[in-house]
Amino acid sequence: MGNEESVFFSRVLTELTLSFHIIYATIGVGVPLMIMIAQWVGIKKNDEHYILLARRIARGFVITVAVGVVTGTAIGLQLSLLWPNFMQLAGNVIALPLFLETFAFFFEAIFLGIYLYTWDRFENQKKHLLLLIPVAIGASASAVFITIVNAFMNAPQGFDILNGELINIQPLVAMLNPAMPTKVAHVLVTAYMTTAFVLASIAAFRLLKGSNHIYHKKSLFLMLKLGLIFGIAAAIIGDFSGKYLAAYQPEKLAAAEWHFETEKGAPLVLLGILDGEEVKYAFKIPYALSILAHGSPATEVTGLNDFPQDEIPPLYIHYLFDGMVMIGMFLVFISFVYVIGKIRKWKFISSRWFRWIVVMGGPLAILAIEFGWWLAEVGRQPWILKGFMRTAEGATTSNNVDIMLILFSGLYLILGIGSVVVLRRMFRNNPVEQELEDRHAEKGGDFT
């Protein structure tokens, strides 16, 4: 296997691992907040349905955490094996957030264990709820620290290279790089948004399958309200992300928008097909790219033709950008319609066709997360560390990466199928109706 093949298989294996891990990582970040909100609403309204919702989500969360640990370990292993030259440089500069991410995970795991073990040992639900605060903080902190590492790859700083040697290493400066604020904020908010739509999708599916229980209706309404809130927040932060790209990674913004010529009043290109430098069959929103990039319709936006040819990212990232944005807009619209329809008592929001749309929202939200990460990583090419190290320079020269790809693919297949089977059996063997009856018998109240 030649060097080019080693780089290719290293990229494929890393992309496969990140694509699989990001599903569990996103849920791992978002679920603790959803549990905390559900339990808080249950306490505030004295409503056992919301408290049971928190309890059932927490049970399933344990499975996703377990798989996330395995895939997270695989990422750490692959960084060292597949990208040794990059890790030799980055390990000296940006190792601090990697250590802090591990600490945050253990912090989360310890309190999650205590929280789950003490469900029936607290008569006062408010005290039990306090145990969730460090779980949610730890989960979000893990995302913050690992995203800081990714942000560093897009906007490296905090070191100098003199005669091939690292000098003036400043870990805190490296962490507080220009990409950090928008990237961290976007990762957190989209994780919360995606988790809300996944849980809403599950509730809508249960209603479609014949369970007309109020528990699922309350779950659906709560999660779509949260999905709407975080969806709007994601759109606002996305605007700031566009302005960051215009300032620090203009070639990535231009590639994502198929913007070839530098011009003022640049339009935003949606959909379309690229023929050379001619964009066909696209929807163009006048001045919108200038507004996204600089906040003014008359501002000049740099085109791809002003960059060296070997530093232009693959132009198919335009489709990733379109997919991410359009799915996000669709989810915000659907959740807005449902929330307003619930308030105004529109009947069609309880129809089968609308609930099927909500069910689709969960997988679409996951797909949008994948599109976003592919856009972030492919859009940085040809750099693994922008401006300092190209991807080919950071990769291993091992001849066995193709075998690793096969082995890890098998592992992810087993983990994916296994987690789905375990989660299905967990909830199928313990339906909501039966659990409410059991708790009713224990407490002597009517919660059904």
VOPAGU-2260 file (C-alpha; in pm, 1 decimal, decimal comma):
REM VOPAGU-2260
SITE   aa  ch    i         X         Y         Z
SITE  MET   A    0       0,0       0,0       0,0
SITE  GLY   A    1     142,5     338,2    -100,6
SITE  ASN   A    2     135,1     660,5      96,6
SITE  GLU   A    3    -164,4     790,6     -97,1
SITE  GLU   A    4    -361,1     474,7     -16,4
SITE  SER   A    5    -264,8     502,9     351,4
SITE  VAL   A    6    -393,7     861,1     358,9
SITE  PHE   A    7    -712,8     759,8     179,2
SITE  PHE   A    8    -794,8     470,1     411,9
SITE  SER   A    9    -697,7     678,3     716,6
SITE  ARG   A   10    -945,2     944,7     610,1
SITE  VAL   A   11   -1217,3     688,9     538,8
SITE  LEU   A   12   -1172,7     513,6     874,2
SITE  THR   A   13   -1164,3     842,6    1065,7
SITE  GLU   A   14   -1476,3     964,8     886,2
SITE  LEU   A   15   -1654,7     635,7     954,1
SITE  THR   A   16   -1563,4     646,9    1323,8
SITE  LEU   A   17   -1664,2    1010,3    1366,9
SITE  SER   A   18   -1988,3     957,9    1173,2
SITE  PHE   A   19   -2083,8     666,3    1398,1
SITE  HIS   A   20   -1962,9     824,8    1720,5
SITE  ILE   A   21   -2133,6    1157,8    1657,5
SITE  ILE   A   22   -2477,7     994,8    1683,4
SITE  TYR   A   23   -2409,6     867,8    2035,0
SITE  ALA   A   24   -2209,3    1175,6    2131,8
SITE  THR   A   25   -2491,9    1409,4    2027,3
SITE  ILE   A   26   -2746,4    1209,9    2223,7
SITE  GLY   A   27   -2501,6    1191,8    2513,7
SITE  VAL   A   28   -2479,4    1570,7    2526,7
SITE  GLY   A   29   -2849,4    1642,3    2479,1
SITE  VAL   A   30   -3022,9    1372,7    2683,9
SITE  PRO   A   31   -2911,7    1485,6    3033,5
SITE  LEU   A   32   -3064,7    1828,2    2973,7
SITE  MET   A   33   -3387,8    1669,9    2844,7
SITE  ILE   A   34   -3404,9    1446,1    3154,5
SITE  MET   A   35   -3350,2    1744,5    3380,9
SITE  ILE   A   36   -3617,3    1954,1    3207,8
SITE  ALA   A   37   -3870,6    1668,9    3211,2
SITE  GLN   A   38   -3814,8    1600,0    3581,2
SITE  TRP   A   39   -3826,8    1971,8    3665,2
SITE  VAL   A   40   -4157,3    2012,1    3476,6
SITE  GLY   A   41   -4292,9    1706,1    3656,3
SITE  ILE   A   42   -4201,3    1852,1    3995,0
SITE  LYS   A   43   -4335,0    2196,1    3909,9
SITE  LYS   A   44   -4667,4    2062,1    3779,5
SITE  ASN   A   45   -4682,8    1771,6    4025,0
SITE  ASP   A   46   -4724,6    1550,6    3718,8
SITE  GLU   A   47   -4603,9    1191,8    3741,8
SITE  HIS   A   48   -4600,1    1155,8    3363,1
SITE  TYR   A   49   -4308,6    1395,9    3321,9
SITE  ILE   A   50   -4118,0    1238,1    3609,8
SITE  LEU   A   51   -4170,0     896,8    3450,9
SITE  LEU   A   52   -4052,8    1043,0    3119,4
SITE  ALA   A   53   -3727,8    1150,7    3286,8
SITE  ARG   A   54   -3688,4     806,3    3439,7
SITE  ARG   A   55   -3743,3     616,7    3115,0
SITE  ILE   A   56   -3511,7     843,9    2913,8
SITE  ALA   A   57   -3242,1     797,3    3179,4
SITE  ARG   A   58   -3264,1     418,8    3145,4
SITE  GLY   A   59   -3207,5     430,3    2771,6
SITE  PHE   A   60   -2933,8     688,6    2816,3
SITE  VAL   A   61   -2715,0     433,6    2993,8
SITE  ILE   A   62   -2697,9     221,7    2674,2
SITE  THR   A   63   -2597,8     514,1    2454,1
SITE  VAL   A   64   -2333,2     622,7    2705,3
SITE  ALA   A   65   -2181,8     273,5    2701,7
SITE  VAL   A   66   -2157,5     269,1    2321,1
SITE  GLY   A   67   -2028,2     626,2    2319,6
SITE  VAL   A   68   -1744,8     525,9    2551,4
SITE  VAL   A   69   -1636,9     251,0    2310,9
SITE  THR   A   70   -1647,0     473,0    2002,7
SITE  GLY   A   71   -1482,3     760,7    2188,2
SITE  THR   A   72   -1199,1     527,3    2287,6
SITE  ALA   A   73   -1172,8     420,5    1922,5
SITE  ILE   A   74   -1130,5     783,9    1817,3
SITE  GLY   A   75    -851,2     836,4    2068,6
SITE  LEU   A   76    -679,0     521,1    1948,6
SITE  GLN   A   77    -712,6     614,1    1583,1
SITE  LEU   A   78    -577,4     965,5    1636,2
SITE  SER   A   79    -252,5     814,2    1760,4
SITE  LEU   A   80    -235,7     532,3    1504,0
SITE  LEU   A   81    -361,0     708,1    1191,6
SITE  TRP   A   82    -241,0    1065,6    1246,4
SITE  PRO   A   83      89,9    1035,8    1436,3
SITE  ASN   A   84     253,6    1346,6    1288,8
SITE  PHE   A   85     -48,2    1560,0    1371,1
SITE  MET   A   86     -65,1    1424,0    1726,9
SITE  GLN   A   87     305,8    1488,6    1777,0
SITE  LEU   A   88     240,6    1858,8    1714,2
SITE  ALA   A   89    -108,5    1890,7    1858,9
SITE  GLY   A   90     -27,7    1677,9    2162,5
SITE  ASN   A   91     219,1    1942,7    2276,8
SITE  VAL   A   92     -20,1    2232,3    2221,9
SITE  ILE   A   93    -381,3    2122,4    2269,2
SITE  ALA   A   94    -353,5    1827,4    2510,7
SITE  LEU   A   95    -515,2    2021,9    2798,4
SITE  PRO   A   96    -876,4    2009,9    2667,2
SITE  LEU   A   97    -829,5    1640,6    2583,3
SITE  PHE   A   98    -742,8    1577,0    2948,2
SITE  LEU   A   99   -1028,2    1799,2    3068,5
SITE  GLU   A  100   -1272,3    1611,7    2841,9
SITE  THR   A  101   -1180,5    1285,7    3014,9
SITE  PHE   A  102   -1224,6    1447,9    3355,7
SITE  ALA   A  103   -1565,9    1589,2    3253,5
SITE  PHE   A  104   -1680,2    1246,2    3137,4
SITE  PHE   A  105   -1586,5    1079,8    3466,1
SITE  PHE   A  106   -1756,7    1364,0    3654,0
SITE  GLU   A  107   -2072,9    1300,8    3450,7
SITE  ALA   A  108   -2055,9     920,2    3484,9
SITE  ILE   A  109   -2014,3     926,8    3863,6
SITE  PHE   A  110   -2318,3    1145,5    3921,7
SITE  LEU   A  111   -2520,7     959,6    3657,4
SITE  GLY   A  112   -2462,3     637,3    3849,6
SITE  ILE   A  113   -2568,9     800,6    4175,5
SITE  TYR   A  114   -2873,1     954,9    4007,2
SITE  LEU   A  115   -2992,8     623,1    3864,4
SITE  TYR   A  116   -2922,8     426,5    4183,5
SITE  THR   A  117   -3115,4     669,8    4404,3
SITE  TRP   A  118   -3437,4     698,5    4200,5
SITE  ASP   A  119   -3652,4     534,5    4469,6
SITE  ARG   A  120   -3445,1     653,0    4764,0
SITE  PHE   A  121   -3550,6    1018,0    4757,0
SITE  GLU   A  122   -3893,7    1111,4    4880,2
SITE  ASN   A  123   -3821,3    1469,0    4779,1
SITE  GLN   A  124   -3788,4    1480,2    4398,6
SITE  LYS   A  125   -3629,5    1825,6    4415,7
SITE  LYS   A  126   -3326,5    1686,5    4598,2
SITE  HIS   A  127   -3299,9    1403,3    4348,0
SITE  LEU   A  128   -3313,9    1654,2    4064,5
SITE  LEU   A  129   -3001,5    1824,4    4202,3
SITE  LEU   A  130   -2799,8    1514,4    4111,5
SITE  LEU   A  131   -2877,2    1579,1    3745,4
SITE  ILE   A  132   -2707,9    1917,9    3742,9
SITE  PRO   A  133   -2350,9    1777,0    3748,1
SITE  VAL   A  134   -2457,5    1512,0    3492,9
SITE  ALA   A  135   -2578,1    1779,6    3250,1
SITE  ILE   A  136   -2275,8    2000,5    3320,3
SITE  GLY   A  137   -2035,4    1709,8    3268,4
SITE  ALA   A  138   -2201,2    1602,8    2942,7
SITE  SER   A  139   -2194,7    1954,2    2798,7
SITE  ALA   A  140   -1841,6    2018,2    2927,1
SITE  SER   A  141   -1720,6    1704,4    2747,3
SITE  ALA   A  142   -1860,4    1844,6    2423,6
SITE  VAL   A  143   -1706,1    2185,1    2491,8
SITE  PHE   A  144   -1354,3    2049,7    2548,7
SITE  ILE   A  145   -1347,5    1810,0    2254,2
SITE  THR   A  146   -1494,6    2078,0    2025,7
SITE  ILE   A  147   -1217,6    2316,1    2135,8
SITE  VAL   A  148    -969,6    2064,5    1992,4
SITE  ASN   A  149   -1158,0    2063,2    1662,7
SITE  ALA   A  150   -1177,0    2443,0    1665,4
SITE  PHE   A  151    -798,8    2453,9    1713,7
SITE  MET   A  152    -758,6    2248,2    1395,6
SITE  ASN   A  153    -955,4    2515,1    1207,3
SITE  ALA   A  154    -788,1    2818,8    1365,3
SITE  PRO   A  155    -455,6    2708,5    1519,9
SITE  GLN   A  156    -274,4    2947,6    1750,8
SITE  GLY   A  157     -80,9    2942,3    2077,0
SITE  PHE   A  158     251,5    2822,1    1933,5
SITE  ASP   A  159     525,4    2908,1    1687,7
SITE  ILE   A  160     739,1    2686,7    1465,7
SITE  LEU   A  161    1103,4    2789,2    1429,0
SITE  ASN   A  162    1338,4    2574,3    1219,7
SITE  GLY   A  163    1090,8    2286,9    1242,1
SITE  GLU   A  164    1066,4    2303,2    1622,9
SITE  LEU   A  165     770,9    2405,8    1840,3
SITE  ILE   A  166     832,4    2710,6    2057,8
SITE  ASN   A  167     625,9    2958,4    2260,6
SITE  ILE   A  168     359,1    2699,0    2342,7
SITE  GLN   A  169      58,5    2858,0    2518,1
SITE  PRO   A  170    -218,7    2600,3    2582,2
SITE  LEU   A  171    -478,5    2852,2    2699,3
SITE  VAL   A  172    -421,8    3071,4    2393,6
SITE  ALA   A  173    -458,9    2760,7    2176,0
SITE  MET   A  174    -787,9    2677,2    2347,0
SITE  LEU   A  175    -926,4    3029,8    2312,0
SITE  ASN   A  176    -887,6    3034,5    1934,3
SITE  PRO   A  177   -1118,4    3236,0    1703,8
SITE  ALA   A  178   -1318,8    2929,6    1595,4
SITE  MET   A  179   -1398,7    2825,0    1951,5
SITE  PRO   A  180   -1699,6    3047,9    2043,9
SITE  THR   A  181   -1918,1    2979,1    1740,6
SITE  LYS   A  182   -1817,8    2613,3    1703,5
SITE  VAL   A  183   -1877,0    2527,8    2071,2
SITE  ALA   A  184   -2208,0    2714,3    2080,8
SITE  HIS   A  185   -2327,5    2550,3    1759,2
SITE  VAL   A  186   -2232,3    2198,9    1873,5
SITE  LEU   A  187   -2411,6    2236,2    2207,4
SITE  VAL   A  188   -2730,6    2390,6    2071,9
SITE  THR   A  189   -2763,6    2147,9    1780,7
SITE  ALA   A  190   -2706,4    1854,8    2019,8
SITE  TYR   A  191   -2995,1    1975,5    2237,0
SITE  MET   A  192   -3208,9    2038,9    1929,5
SITE  THR   A  193   -3136,4    1698,6    1775,6
SITE  THR   A  194   -3204,9    1511,6    2099,2
SITE  ALA   A  195   -3537,8    1688,7    2138,9
SITE  PHE   A  196   -3647,1    1590,1    1787,7
SITE  VAL   A  197   -3530,4    1229,5    1835,1
SITE  LEU   A  198   -3737,3    1199,0    2154,4
SITE  ALA   A  199   -4034,1    1370,0    1984,7
SITE  SER   A  200   -3999,7    1121,0    1699,0
SITE  ILE   A  201   -4020,9     829,9    1944,5
SITE  ALA   A  202   -4332,6     975,7    2110,7
SITE  ALA   A  203   -4502,1    1034,0    1774,3
SITE  PHE   A  204   -4417,1     678,9    1665,4
SITE  ARG   A  205   -4574,3     531,5    1978,9
SITE  LEU   A  206   -4891,9     732,7    1912,2
SITE  LEU   A  207   -4898,6     606,1    1555,0
SITE  LYS   A  208   -4862,0     248,5    1676,2
SITE  GLY   A  209   -5186,6     264,9    1868,6
SITE  SER   A  210   -5091,8     396,7    2210,1
SITE  ASN   A  211   -5310,6     699,0    2272,1
SITE  HIS   A  212   -5172,3     749,2    2621,4
SITE  ILE   A  213   -5146,7    1102,8    2755,3
SITE  TYR   A  214   -4784,6    1028,0    2854,5
SITE  HIS   A  215   -4677,3    1016,4    2488,4
SITE  LYS   A  216   -4879,0    1328,6    2404,0
SITE  LYS   A  217   -4713,0    1523,1    2684,6
SITE  SER   A  218   -4372,5    1395,6    2578,8
SITE  LEU   A  219   -4436,5    1497,4    2217,8
SITE  PHE   A  220   -4548,0    1849,4    2310,2
SITE  LEU   A  221   -4258,8    1908,7    2551,1
SITE  MET   A  222   -3992,1    1785,2    2310,4
SITE  LEU   A  223   -4124,3    1980,6    2011,8
SITE  LYS   A  224   -4132,5    2298,1    2222,2
SITE  LEU   A  225   -3770,7    2239,5    2318,2
SITE  GLY   A  226   -3683,3    2150,9    1957,5
SITE  LEU   A  227   -3832,2    2481,9    1842,1
SITE  ILE   A  228   -3639,0    2683,6    2101,9
SITE  PHE   A  229   -3305,2    2521,2    2027,7
SITE  GLY   A  230   -3375,0    2521,0    1653,3
SITE  ILE   A  231   -3415,2    2899,6    1653,3
SITE  ALA   A  232   -3100,2    2931,6    1864,5
SITE  ALA   A  233   -2909,9    2711,3    1615,2
SITE  ALA   A  234   -3016,0    2939,2    1328,0
SITE  ILE   A  235   -2893,3    3248,9    1512,2
SITE  ILE   A  236   -2559,7    3087,3    1597,8
SITE  GLY   A  237   -2534,1    2964,8    1238,6
SITE  ASP   A  238   -2539,7    3327,5    1129,1
SITE  PHE   A  239   -2241,5    3401,3    1354,6
SITE  SER   A  240   -2067,3    3092,0    1214,4
SITE  GLY   A  241   -2104,8    3233,2     864,2
SITE  LYS   A  242   -1938,3    3556,4     975,3
SITE  TYR   A  243   -1654,9    3359,8    1136,6
SITE  LEU   A  244   -1596,6    3169,9     809,8
SITE  ALA   A  245   -1590,7    3493,4     611,1
SITE  ALA   A  246   -1321,9    3630,6     841,2
SITE  TYR   A  247   -1102,1    3323,8     900,2
SITE  GLN   A  248   -1191,5    3053,7     643,0
SITE  PRO   A  249   -1326,6    3245,9     342,1
SITE  GLU   A  250   -1234,0    2967,0     100,7
SITE  LYS   A  251   -1458,2    2727,1     294,4
SITE  LEU   A  252   -1752,8    2968,7     280,2
SITE  ALA   A  253   -1697,5    3030,6     -90,4
SITE  ALA   A  254   -1679,9    2656,3    -163,5
SITE  ALA   A  255   -1994,7    2586,1      36,2
SITE  GLU   A  256   -2176,2    2853,1    -164,3
SITE  TRP   A  257   -2017,0    2792,2    -506,0
SITE  HIS   A  258   -1909,5    3153,9    -502,0
SITE  PHE   A  259   -1636,9    3188,2    -765,4
SITE  GLU   A  260   -1600,6    3560,3    -838,9
SITE  THR   A  261   -1528,7    3822,2    -572,3
SITE  GLU   A  262   -1820,0    4064,2    -575,7
SITE  LYS   A  263   -2032,6    4296,3    -369,5
SITE  GLY   A  264   -2395,5    4210,3    -299,9
SITE  ALA   A  265   -2324,6    3837,6    -337,1
SITE  PRO   A  266   -2629,8    3608,9    -357,8
SITE  LEU   A  267   -2684,4    3297,3    -145,4
SITE  VAL   A  268   -2698,0    2986,6    -365,6
SITE  LEU   A  269   -2934,3    2705,4    -266,8
SITE  LEU   A  270   -2946,7    2368,0    -443,4
SITE  GLY   A  271   -2836,5    2364,5    -806,6
SITE  ILE   A  272   -2589,7    2165,9   -1016,3
SITE  LEU   A  273   -2233,7    2273,6   -1088,5
SITE  ASP   A  274   -2107,3    2270,8   -1448,8
SITE  GLY   A  275   -1748,8    2397,8   -1441,9
SITE  GLU   A  276   -1790,8    2734,6   -1274,2
SITE  GLU   A  277   -2150,3    2772,0   -1391,1
SITE  VAL   A  278   -2422,3    2701,4   -1136,5
SITE  LYS   A  279   -2742,1    2569,5   -1294,7
SITE  TYR   A  280   -3095,3    2519,7   -1160,8
SITE  ALA   A  281   -3015,3    2692,4    -829,9
SITE  PHE   A  282   -3225,9    2925,0    -617,6
SITE  LYS   A  283   -3036,0    3247,9    -559,9
SITE  ILE   A  284   -3131,4    3483,4    -279,3
SITE  PRO   A  285   -2998,3    3830,5    -374,7
SITE  TYR   A  286   -2747,1    3989,9    -132,3
SITE  ALA   A  287   -2800,8    3710,5     123,0
SITE  LEU   A  288   -2439,9    3580,1     113,9
SITE  SER   A  289   -2303,8    3929,4     177,8
SITE  ILE   A  290   -2543,2    3963,0     470,5
SITE  LEU   A  291   -2445,6    3620,0     605,6
SITE  ALA   A  292   -2074,2    3691,7     567,4
SITE  HIS   A  293   -2054,0    4052,1     680,6
SITE  GLY   A  294   -2398,2    4169,8     794,5
SITE  SER   A  295   -2439,7    4412,9     505,6
SITE  PRO   A  296   -2595,4    4357,4     160,7
SITE  ALA   A  297   -2333,9    4575,2      -9,0
SITE  THR   A  298   -2024,0    4406,6     136,7
SITE  GLU   A  299   -1773,8    4229,0     -87,5
SITE  VAL   A  300   -1739,9    3851,2     -52,7
SITE  THR   A  301   -1417,6    3683,8    -167,4
SITE  GLY   A  302   -1462,0    3426,7    -444,9
SITE  LEU   A  303   -1287,9    3093,2    -499,7
SITE  ASN   A  304   -1087,7    3223,9    -793,1
SITE  ASP   A  305    -884,1    3439,1    -553,4
SITE  PHE   A  306    -744,4    3134,9    -367,3
SITE  PRO   A  307    -466,3    2893,9    -470,8
SITE  GLN   A  308    -616,5    2595,9    -650,4
SITE  ASP   A  309    -455,4    2347,5    -413,1
SITE  GLU   A  310    -617,1    2513,8    -108,4
SITE  ILE   A  311    -977,6    2501,8    -229,0
SITE  PRO   A  312   -1197,2    2248,4     -43,6
SITE  PRO   A  313   -1400,8    1988,4    -237,7
SITE  LEU   A  314   -1696,2    2167,2    -392,1
SITE  TYR   A  315   -1947,3    1895,8    -300,0
SITE  ILE   A  316   -1960,8    2051,1      47,4
SITE  HIS   A  317   -2224,9    2280,2    -106,0
SITE  TYR   A  318   -2470,3    1989,1     -90,7
SITE  LEU   A  319   -2378,8    1925,2     273,8
SITE  PHE   A  320   -2442,6    2289,8     357,3
SITE  ASP   A  321   -2775,6    2286,1     174,9
SITE  GLY   A  322   -2883,2    1963,6     342,9
SITE  MET   A  323   -2794,0    2088,7     690,3
SITE  VAL   A  324   -2968,2    2424,7     646,4
SITE  MET   A  325   -3279,9    2293,2     476,3
SITE  ILE   A  326   -3334,2    2015,0     732,1
SITE  GLY   A  327   -3287,7    2268,2    1012,0
SITE  MET   A  328   -3542,8    2505,1     857,5
SITE  PHE   A  329   -3785,6    2216,4     803,3
SITE  LEU   A  330   -3761,5    2102,8    1165,7
SITE  VAL   A  331   -3810,4    2453,2    1299,3
SITE  PHE   A  332   -4115,7    2496,2    1075,4
SITE  ILE   A  333   -4272,9    2163,2    1179,6
SITE  SER   A  334   -4219,2    2227,5    1550,6
SITE  PHE   A  335   -4353,3    2582,1    1515,5
SITE  VAL   A  336   -4668,0    2455,1    1342,2
SITE  TYR   A  337   -4719,5    2190,9    1611,3
SITE  VAL   A  338   -4672,8    2430,0    1903,2
SITE  ILE   A  339   -4903,2    2693,2    1753,5
SITE  GLY   A  340   -5149,3    2422,2    1651,1
SITE  LYS   A  341   -5154,4    2286,6    2004,6
SITE  ILE   A  342   -5230,0    2631,0    2143,5
SITE  ARG   A  343   -5491,8    2705,1    1876,2
SITE  LYS   A  344   -5630,2    2347,8    1891,1
SITE  TRP   A  345   -5577,5    2264,8    1524,6
SITE  LYS   A  346   -5694,8    1911,3    1462,2
SITE  PHE   A  347   -5455,8    1822,8    1180,3
SITE  ILE   A  348   -5154,9    1816,5    1415,6
SITE  SER   A  349   -5302,6    1495,5    1561,7
SITE  SER   A  350   -5351,1    1336,8    1219,3
SITE  ARG   A  351   -5149,5    1034,8    1111,1
SITE  TRP   A  352   -4978,3    1213,2     822,5
SITE  PHE   A  353   -4853,5    1496,3    1045,1
SITE  ARG   A  354   -4731,2    1253,6    1309,8
SITE  TRP   A  355   -4540,1    1065,2    1041,6
SITE  ILE   A  356   -4369,0    1392,4     951,4
SITE  VAL   A  357   -4271,6    1434,8    1317,4
SITE  VAL   A  358   -4140,0    1076,3    1319,5
SITE  MET   A  359   -3921,1    1164,6    1020,6
SITE  GLY   A  360   -3787,1    1460,4    1218,4
SITE  GLY   A  361   -3570,2    1238,5    1440,1
SITE  PRO   A  362   -3369,4    1069,2    1162,4
SITE  LEU   A  363   -3353,3    1397,4     968,8
SITE  ALA   A  364   -3207,8    1576,6    1271,9
SITE  ILE   A  365   -2938,2    1308,3    1300,2
SITE  LEU   A  366   -2869,5    1343,3     927,0
SITE  ALA   A  367   -2833,0    1721,0     966,2
SITE  ILE   A  368   -2576,1    1664,2    1241,7
SITE  GLU   A  369   -2383,2    1433,2    1008,2
SITE  PHE   A  370   -2400,3    1687,4     725,0
SITE  GLY   A  371   -2271,9    1957,2     960,6
SITE  TRP   A  372   -1970,7    1755,2    1074,6
SITE  TRP   A  373   -1885,3    1640,3     721,9
SITE  LEU   A  374   -1903,9    2004,1     614,2
SITE  ALA   A  375   -1674,7    2107,4     900,1
SITE  GLU   A  376   -1413,3    1839,1     833,2
SITE  VAL   A  377   -1418,3    1817,7     452,7
SITE  GLY   A  378   -1445,8    2196,4     428,6
SITE  ARG   A  379   -1109,3    2229,0     607,7
SITE  GLN   A  380    -928,7    2022,8     342,9
SITE  PRO   A  381    -654,0    2002,7     233,7
SITE  TRP   A  382    -549,0    2093,2     589,5
SITE  ILE   A  383    -556,1    1879,9     903,4
SITE  LEU   A  384    -418,0    2184,8    1088,8
SITE  LYS   A  385    -510,5    2487,7     884,4
SITE  GLY   A  386    -212,3    2674,3     748,1
SITE  PHE   A  387      43,0    2450,0     922,3
SITE  MET   A  388      -4,1    2085,6     826,0
SITE  ARG   A  389    -178,6    1926,0     531,0
SITE  THR   A  390    -381,5    1609,9     580,0
SITE  ALA   A  391    -135,4    1398,0     382,5
SITE  GLU   A  392     150,8    1522,7     602,0
SITE  GLY   A  393     -25,1    1422,8     923,7
SITE  ALA   A  394    -119,4    1069,2     820,2
SITE  THR   A  395      45,3     737,3     892,0
SITE  THR   A  396     246,4     547,9     633,1
SITE  SER   A  397     130,7     208,9     765,2
SITE  ASN   A  398      20,5     -52,3     511,5
SITE  ASN   A  399    -246,3    -203,5     738,9
SITE  VAL   A  400    -506,5      73,9     754,2
SITE  ASP   A  401    -737,0    -110,3     513,6
SITE  ILE   A  402    -747,5    -406,8     754,1
SITE  MET   A  403    -822,5    -170,1    1042,9
SITE  LEU   A  404   -1109,7     -25,3     838,1
SITE  ILE   A  405   -1266,9    -370,4     797,3
SITE  LEU   A  406   -1225,8    -457,7    1166,5
SITE  PHE   A  407   -1365,6    -129,9    1297,0
SITE  SER   A  408   -1653,6    -145,1    1047,6
SITE  GLY   A  409   -1749,2    -481,4    1195,4
SITE  LEU   A  410   -1726,5    -338,8    1548,0
SITE  TYR   A  411   -1954,1     -45,4    1463,1
SITE  LEU   A  412   -2204,2    -275,7    1294,3
SITE  ILE   A  413   -2223,3    -492,9    1606,5
SITE  LEU   A  414   -2248,9    -191,4    1838,3
SITE  GLY   A  415   -2516,6     -23,1    1626,3
SITE  ILE   A  416   -2737,0    -330,5    1591,0
SITE  GLY   A  417   -2677,5    -432,6    1952,0
SITE  SER   A  418   -2774,5     -95,6    2098,1
SITE  VAL   A  419   -3094,2     -81,8    1891,7
SITE  VAL   A  420   -3193,7    -435,9    1994,6
SITE  VAL   A  421   -3124,4    -372,3    2363,4
SITE  LEU   A  422   -3316,2     -41,7    2364,9
SITE  ARG   A  423   -3615,5    -194,4    2186,0
SITE  ARG   A  424   -3634,2    -486,1    2427,6
SITE  MET   A  425   -3585,0    -258,5    2727,3
SITE  PHE   A  426   -3889,2     -46,9    2647,2
SITE  ARG   A  427   -4102,2    -314,3    2479,9
SITE  ASN   A  428   -4081,0    -534,6    2789,9
SITE  ASN   A  429   -4162,2    -242,0    3017,3
SITE  PRO   A  430   -4442,0     -36,1    2851,5
SITE  VAL   A  431   -4555,3     296,8    2989,8
SITE  GLU   A  432   -4900,3     168,8    3078,6
SITE  GLN   A  433   -4762,0    -115,4    3290,4
SITE  GLU   A  434   -4508,2     106,6    3462,9
SITE  LEU   A  435   -4774,3     363,0    3552,7
SITE  GLU   A  436   -4997,8      89,5    3693,2
SITE  ASP   A  437   -4709,1     -42,0    3903,4
SITE  ARG   A  438   -4631,0     303,9    4040,0
SITE  HIS   A  439   -5001,3     361,2    4103,2
SITE  ALA   A  440   -5011,2      41,7    4306,5
SITE  GLU   A  441   -4699,9     146,9    4500,8
SITE  LYS   A  442   -4815,6     499,4    4579,3
SITE  GLY   A  443   -5190,1     456,0    4587,4
SITE  GLY   A  444   -5250,3     744,8    4347,1
SITE  ASP   A  445   -5405,3     770,5    4002,8
SITE  PHE   A  446   -5146,0     874,1    3746,8
SITE  THR   A  447   -5307,1     718,0    3439,2
